[in-house]
């Protein structure tokens, strides 16, 4: 496919380097410009990566050269920036989470549909060799029929290393909206959409002390649950138990396990593109590593590239879609809603299970 999709990045913070580097790995993408609320930060990134710096975010969003806006702003701005991009006639792809509420996400999807534009969202780690190998093992019947799953992301929080960790503890933050997108998206990719959620949530500490630089010594209030435990009932009949925490000291636990009628599969960390996939041995005493079925070299911007192919060929569904991301947002917000209400919640959204990637694709190609 000869034509490229011209891309601009909004937000030049901590995660942006992964996208500046990632977009250059996919031939379908042509990164042309960047912008940030801090023009000096945008200028520094532009000089580093040999592209234009737009003077303002609005200037980039309205730049006639740009087809697709990559939205790397802070989570509370995701829906607003996506909306601005769509209103300017651009397709949009944003960092996770897609929105802080399913209502905001639904509004973005409705706007995109009305303008015949496409939206997508991270995470795209499920494009990597690790999750795709696990997906193939399940689809090939190596564990029989999937019946249950476990997902664990448990740590002490981010204030000891992140330079600006405040937003992790604001409303719409916490471990679920920070790390949950990786785990919930991986589960939907492996097991399909969810129909019901139950949850219990808490916050162990009313405030956090930043020990990283440059804000060492600053105390920040906690406005969101920092420990969440819940259950997912999938349309397929499988169930999952999910634990996400910023309140616990690390202890060795698997990131993801999928239990089937015939065996158990250990799935690699969904925050990464690669990692070992292990299958319970016949005697049940060990877990044997499955040879990778897909390349491990994919990186951030794989979802952007996949969306770009769908921009050029509209009949082709993109995998890291807005519909998938919106379903994940409703699942995540339902943990706290269920905890507050004391009831299971039946979801209003659904999505198609993303199409598995063929095994014969090169790492920098997603045209399938």
N, C-alpha and C positions, 0 to 999 in steps of 0.2 A: 504494500500500500504506500504510494509515493507521498501523499500529503501528510503533513504533521499538524498537530494541534498546538497552537500557541498558548502558553501557560504563564500566569503571573501569580506570585506568592504574596499574600497579605499576612504579615506577622513574622518578624525576624528574630524571635526569641529562642529559647532553649532547644526546641525540637526542629527548628528550621534547617539546620545544617543537614540533617538526615534527608530532607526533601530536596534541598539544593543539590546534594550529591545524587540522590535517588532518581530525580527526573532526568539526569544526564545518562542514566543507564538504559533508558527505554527510547528506542529510535522514533517512536510515535510522538514523543513529547519534545517541544521546543520551548525551553524556559527563556523568556525575554525580559522580565522585569520583576521587581519586588517593591514593597512599600511597608511602612510601619508607622505607628503613632509617633515614634521617635525617628525623625528623618535621618539623624546621624547613624542610627543602627542600620537602617535600610541602605544607606550609602556604603557603609563598611561591608555589608554582605554583597552588594552589587559589585564592588571593586574586587572582592575575593573571588567571586564566581563569574566575572566577566559579562555582566548583564546591566540593564538600565535600572536606576533607582527612580521611582516616581516620587514627586514631592509630597503627596498625600495619599491616603488610602482611597479616597474618592477618585483621585486622578487615575489610579491603577484600575479601579473597578470600571471606570468609563473609558479606558484606553481602547481605541478601535482595533488595535493590533491583537488584543488578547481575546481568546475564545473561551478559556476555562480559568476560573479563579480557584487557587488552592488557599483555603481559609485556615490559617494557623494561629488565630487570635485566642484569647483566653476563653474558656468554656462559656461564660455568661454572654459573650458576644457572638457566639457561633451562629445562632439563628438570625440575628440582625444583619451580620455581614453576608450570610447566604442570601437573605432577602434582598439586600442591596445589589448583590451581584446578579441575581435573577432579574430584578427590575431594570438593570442595565443591559439585559439581553445576553448575559454570560451564563454558561454552565458553571456549576459549583461543586467542589469537593472539599470537605472540611475534616479537620482533626477530630478525634473522638472527644467527648460525646457529641452526637449529632445535634442535640439540643438538651436543655436542662429539664424540660417537661415534654410529654408527648403532645400536648396541645400546641406548643411552639413548633415541634417537628412536623406535625400534621399541616400547619399553616404553610410551612416551607414547601412541603410536597404538593399541596394544592396550588400554590403559586407556580411552581415549576410545571405542573401539568397544564395550567392555563396558558402558559407561555411556550409550551412545547419544548422545554429545556430539560436537561438531565441533571440530577444531583446524586452525589455519592458521599461516602464518609468512611474514614478509618474506623476500626482497624482493618488493615489488609494483611496482617500477619498470617491469616488462614490461607493465603496464596502460597506460603512457603512450603519447603519440602517436608517439614515436620508434620504439620496439620494435614497436608494433602496425602502424605503416606498413611496417616491414621485414617483419613477418610476412605482411601482405597481399601484398607484392611477391613473396615466395616462394610463397605459396599460389596466387597468380594465374599462376605460371609464368614470371615475368619473367627469372629466371636459368636456366630449364630445371630439370633435376633437380639438387638440391644434392649436391655430392660431397665438399666439404671446407670447413673453417673455420679461422681463426686468431683467437686471443684474447690480448691483451696488457694487463697491468696492472703497470707497472714504475715504482717510485719509491724514495725513500731512507728511507722509514719515517715514523713519526708523532711521534717524540720531540721534534721541533723546534717543534710547534704544539699538540699535544694536552695538556690540563692534567693528565691522569693516564694516561700511555701504557703503564703496566706490563703490563696484561693483553694487549696486542698481542704480547708476547714470551713469555708464559707458554704452557704446554702447552695446546693447543686454540686458540691464537692464530695469529699469523703472517699473511702476505698471503692465503693460501688461505682460511682461515676468516673473515678480515675482509672481503676484497673478492671472493673466489671466489664467494660466493652470488649476487652480481649477474650475473657472467659465465656461470656454469654454469646458472643458472636461465634466463637469456636464451637460451642455446644449446639447452636442452631445449624451451623454448617455440618456438624456430625450427625445430629439427630432430628433436624427439622424444626419447624416453628413450635412455639409454646402456647398452651391454651389457658393455663391457670397458675397463679403464683401465691405462695404463702410466705410470710416472713416475720422475724423478730429482730428488732434493732435496738442499739444502745450507744451511748458515748461514755467511755470510762473517765474522761478528763474534761472539765469545763473550759480549760485553756491549755495552750501548748507554748513551750519555751523554744524559740529558735536558737540553735547552737551553730548554724552555718553562717558563713560570711555572705553578704556584708551586714546582715541584720542580727548578728549574734547578740543575745540578751533580750530581744523583743518578745513580748508575750502576746499571743493572738487568741481571740475567743474561738471556741468550737461551736459552730452553728448547724452542724449536720451529724447524722449518725456516723460513728467511726468503727462500729462492729455490727455486721449484718449476717444473719443466718437465715436461710430460706430454702424452699422447695419449689421446683419447677415440674409441672405436669405437661408433657409434650403431646401434641396431636397424635403422634405415632403410638402412644401408650407408655413410652418410657418415662421415668422420673429422674430428677437430679437433686442432690443436696449441694448447696453453695454456701461457702463461708468466706467473707471478705472482711479484713480487719486492719486498722491502723493502731490497735490497742494491745497487740500481743508481741512477745519476744519470739523471734523465729525459732521454729522447730522443724526438723526434716519431715516434710509431708509431700506426697505427690501433688503436682499441679492439677492434673486431670486424670481420672480413671473412668473408663466406660466398661460396664459389665454386660456380658451377653449370656445367652442361654448355653453357649458352648465354651466360652473363655472370657478372659478379662484383658483389656488393652490399656496400657499406660501411654498417655498422650503427652508430648513435650509441652514446655511452658508456652502458652499461647501469646505471650508478650514478645516472643522471638519467632523468626522465620524458619529456624531449623531446630534440631534436637532429636535425640533418639526416641524411637517408637518401640515399645516392648510388648510382647505377647506372652501371656502365662503359658508355661511349658505344659506338656502333656501330663507330667507327674505332679504338677501344681507346686513344685518346690522352688522354681526359678522363673525369671522373666527373660525370654530370649529376644534379642534385638532383631527387628525386621529390617532388611536392607531398604534404603530409601528408594521410593518409586518416582520421586520428583526431585528436581534440582534444589539445592539448599541455598543458592546464591541470590534469590530474590530479596528485595529490600523495600523500604518505604518508598512510596510512589508506584508500587505495583498496582494498587487500586486506582490510582490516577490514570495509569496507562490503560488499564482495562476499560475505564470509563471513556477514555479518548477513542478507543476502537468503536465504542457504541455511539459516540458523537458522529463519527464518519459513516457508520453503518447502523442505522436506527433499529433495524429489525433484530439486532443482536443484543440480548439482555446483558447488562453489566452486573458483576457479582457483588461488589461492595456498594450496594445500591442504597438509595435513600429509604426505600421500603424496608430493607433489612435493618438499617440503622434506626429507623423509627420504631420498629418492633422491639429492638434491643432497649431503646430508651423507655418504652412502656414497661418492659419486664423489670428494668432496674428501678424505676420509680415505684413500682408496685410492692417491692420489699418493705419500704417504709409505710406505704399506705396500708398494707396488710397488717403491719405491726400496730399501727394506730387504731385501725378499725377492729382488730381481733378476728378478722375473717379472711378466707381465701378470696382472691380477686380473679374473676374471669376476664381475660384480655379482650380488648376491642380491636387490636391490630393483628395482622398476620403477615406472612411474606412467603415467597417461594424459597425453598432450600437452594442455596447457590449451586450452580452447575459445577461439578468437579472439573479440575483442570486435567487435560490429557497428559499422559506420562511422557510423551515425546516432544514437548515444547522446550525450547531453550530457555534459560533463566531470564533473558531479556526480551522474551516474546510472550504475548498473552492473547494473540489473535486467534481465539478458539471459542 
